[in-house]
Amino acid sequence: IRRQPRSTHRGTLFPYTTLFRSRVNLAQPDIDQVIKSQIKKTNAKYRDYCDYVDGLFNKHGDLTFIPLDLCLYREAKLVESLGRTLNLAELKTKLLNHGRNVDPLSRSVGYIGKWEWSEVKLGLYFRIIFIFPSDKICDVKTIQNELNFYWCETITEGTGLCHHASLATKPAKFKKSYCSITANDEKTKNIFKIGRAHV
């Protein structure tokens, strides 16, 4: 004859289970509050970003934007060629700090940047948009080549890669590897600010 299992096991297990679940729920933040907080932070960053871009237009007039993707060769190649591993974040900082006194970066009045990932570009890379007063640029292609050489050969000691990028997929003028925007073109300025905030 098989005996039914004692109900006391169920009676003692259930309260502990309920207590465990209640503690887990107490430990989890209110998802609505998390979302609201994140939206608030994002909106604040966007306002700061718009103020930054508008300030550059107000101070320097017409601006030219040159986007580049900065990355490195695979780690194995770095170790083989230099005997050590380079840090992309440190090299990016080095570029921005040392470039203040090197032409053409010394002519730049600001930049916009963000970290991204792509297998095509060998993993982690830094997308940066250098901002120049349009009246200080004679030949954009020359500046692009000089920026490319400075990153690939000087900053990264021959182990860097530099890809020319576009500002955005639309409108058509943003698909190029550079873009000039006049200070009084409010429509294009707003499209640029909105587009860069969502890429």
C-alpha positions as CSV (number, residue, x, y, z in Angstrom):
1,I,0.0,0.0,0.0
2,R,1.4,3.3,-1.0
3,R,1.1,6.2,1.4
4,Q,0.3,9.6,0.2
5,P,3.1,12.1,0.9
6,R,2.6,14.2,3.9
7,S,0.9,17.5,3.2
8,T,3.2,19.2,5.7
9,H,5.9,19.4,3.1
10,R,3.7,21.4,0.9
11,G,2.6,23.5,3.8
12,T,6.1,24.5,4.8
13,L,7.5,24.9,1.2
14,F,4.9,27.2,-0.1
15,P,5.4,30.1,2.5
16,Y,9.2,30.1,1.8
17,T,8.5,30.2,-2.0
18,T,6.1,33.1,-1.5
19,L,8.6,34.9,0.7
20,F,11.4,34.4,-1.9
21,R,9.2,35.7,-4.7
22,S,8.2,38.8,-2.7
23,R,11.9,39.6,-1.9
24,V,12.8,39.2,-5.6
25,N,10.0,41.6,-6.5
26,L,11.2,44.1,-3.9
27,A,14.7,44.0,-5.3
28,Q,13.6,44.7,-8.8
29,P,13.3,48.4,-9.7
30,D,10.0,49.8,-11.0
31,I,10.4,49.4,-14.8
32,D,8.3,52.5,-15.5
33,Q,10.6,54.6,-13.3
34,V,13.6,53.2,-15.1
35,I,12.2,54.0,-18.5
36,K,11.2,57.5,-17.3
37,S,14.7,58.1,-15.9
38,Q,16.3,56.9,-19.1
39,I,14.1,59.1,-21.3
40,K,14.9,62.1,-19.0
41,K,18.6,61.5,-19.4
42,T,18.4,61.0,-23.2
43,N,16.4,64.3,-23.6
44,A,18.9,66.2,-21.5
45,K,21.8,64.8,-23.6
46,Y,19.9,65.7,-26.8
47,R,19.4,69.3,-25.5
48,D,23.1,69.6,-24.6
49,Y,24.0,68.2,-28.1
50,C,21.7,70.7,-29.9
51,D,23.1,73.6,-27.8
52,Y,26.6,72.5,-28.7
53,V,26.0,72.4,-32.4
54,D,24.0,75.7,-32.4
55,G,26.8,77.3,-30.4
56,L,29.4,76.4,-33.0
57,F,27.2,77.8,-35.8
58,N,26.6,81.0,-33.9
59,K,30.3,81.5,-33.2
60,H,31.9,80.3,-36.5
61,G,29.2,80.7,-39.1
62,D,29.1,78.2,-41.9
63,L,30.5,74.8,-40.9
64,T,31.8,71.7,-42.8
65,F,31.5,68.2,-41.2
66,I,33.9,65.5,-42.0
67,P,33.0,62.0,-40.7
68,L,35.6,59.2,-40.2
69,D,35.5,55.7,-38.7
70,L,38.7,55.1,-36.7
71,C,39.8,51.5,-35.9
72,L,42.7,49.1,-35.7
73,Y,43.9,46.0,-37.3
74,R,43.2,42.7,-35.6
75,E,44.9,42.2,-32.2
76,A,47.1,39.4,-33.6
77,K,48.6,41.8,-36.2
78,L,49.2,44.4,-33.5
79,V,51.1,41.9,-31.3
80,E,53.1,40.6,-34.3
81,S,54.1,44.0,-35.6
82,L,54.6,45.9,-32.4
83,G,55.1,43.3,-29.8
84,R,52.3,44.8,-27.7
85,T,48.5,45.4,-27.8
86,L,47.3,48.9,-28.5
87,N,44.2,50.4,-26.7
88,L,41.8,52.0,-29.1
89,A,40.2,54.3,-26.5
90,E,43.7,55.6,-25.4
91,L,44.6,56.2,-29.0
92,K,41.4,58.1,-29.6
93,T,42.2,60.3,-26.7
94,K,45.7,60.8,-27.9
95,L,44.4,61.9,-31.3
96,L,42.2,64.5,-29.8
97,N,44.7,65.8,-27.4
98,H,47.8,65.9,-29.7
99,G,45.8,67.1,-32.7
100,R,45.1,70.5,-31.2
101,N,48.5,71.6,-32.3
102,V,48.7,69.7,-35.6
103,D,47.3,70.9,-38.9
104,P,44.6,70.3,-40.0
105,L,43.1,69.3,-36.7
106,S,44.2,72.6,-35.2
107,R,41.6,74.2,-37.6
108,S,38.8,72.1,-36.2
109,V,36.4,73.8,-33.8
110,G,34.8,70.7,-32.4
111,Y,33.7,67.1,-33.0
112,I,30.9,64.6,-32.4
113,G,31.7,61.0,-31.7
114,K,30.4,57.6,-30.6
115,W,31.6,54.0,-30.2
116,E,30.2,51.5,-32.6
117,W,30.8,47.8,-33.5
118,S,31.1,46.2,-37.0
119,E,32.6,42.9,-38.1
120,V,33.3,44.5,-41.5
121,K,35.4,47.1,-39.7
122,L,37.2,44.6,-37.5
123,G,35.1,45.0,-34.4
124,L,35.1,48.1,-32.2
125,Y,35.6,51.5,-33.9
126,F,35.0,55.1,-33.1
127,R,32.9,57.2,-35.5
128,I,33.9,60.8,-35.3
129,I,32.7,63.9,-37.1
130,F,35.3,66.6,-37.2
131,I,33.8,70.1,-37.5
132,F,35.6,72.9,-39.4
133,P,34.6,76.5,-40.2
134,S,33.9,76.3,-43.9
135,D,36.0,79.4,-44.6
136,K,39.1,77.6,-43.3
137,I,38.8,74.7,-45.8
138,C,40.2,75.0,-49.3
139,D,40.2,71.3,-50.3
140,V,38.2,68.8,-48.4
141,K,39.9,65.8,-49.9
142,T,43.3,67.0,-48.9
143,I,42.1,67.4,-45.3
144,Q,40.5,63.9,-45.4
145,N,43.8,62.4,-46.6
146,E,45.8,64.3,-43.9
147,L,43.4,63.1,-41.2
148,N,43.7,59.6,-42.5
149,F,47.5,59.6,-42.5
150,Y,47.7,61.2,-39.0
151,W,45.6,58.5,-37.5
152,C,47.0,55.5,-39.4
153,E,50.7,56.4,-39.4
154,T,51.3,58.8,-36.5
155,I,48.9,58.1,-33.8
156,T,48.6,54.3,-34.3
157,E,52.2,53.8,-35.5
158,G,51.1,52.2,-38.8
159,T,48.5,49.9,-37.3
160,G,45.4,52.0,-37.7
161,L,42.6,51.9,-40.2
162,C,40.5,55.0,-41.2
163,H,37.3,54.7,-43.3
164,H,35.5,57.7,-44.9
165,A,31.9,57.6,-43.7
166,S,28.7,59.5,-44.5
167,L,26.8,61.7,-42.2
168,A,23.5,59.8,-42.7
169,T,21.5,57.8,-45.3
170,K,19.3,60.8,-46.1
171,P,19.0,63.5,-47.4
172,A,21.2,63.1,-50.4
173,K,23.8,65.7,-49.3
174,F,24.4,63.7,-46.1
175,K,25.4,60.6,-48.1
176,K,28.7,62.1,-49.0
177,S,31.9,61.8,-47.1
178,Y,31.6,65.4,-46.0
179,C,28.9,68.1,-45.8
180,S,28.8,71.9,-45.6
181,I,25.9,73.6,-43.9
182,T,25.4,77.4,-43.9
183,A,24.6,79.0,-40.6
184,N,21.2,80.4,-41.9
185,D,19.9,77.1,-43.2
186,E,17.8,76.2,-40.2
187,K,16.0,73.3,-42.0
188,T,19.2,71.4,-42.9
189,K,20.7,72.2,-39.4
190,N,17.7,70.6,-37.7
191,I,17.8,67.6,-40.0
192,F,21.4,67.2,-39.1
193,K,20.9,67.4,-35.4
194,I,17.9,65.0,-35.4
195,G,19.7,62.5,-37.7
196,R,23.0,62.5,-35.7
197,A,21.1,62.0,-32.4
198,H,19.6,58.7,-33.7
199,V,22.6,57.0,-35.2
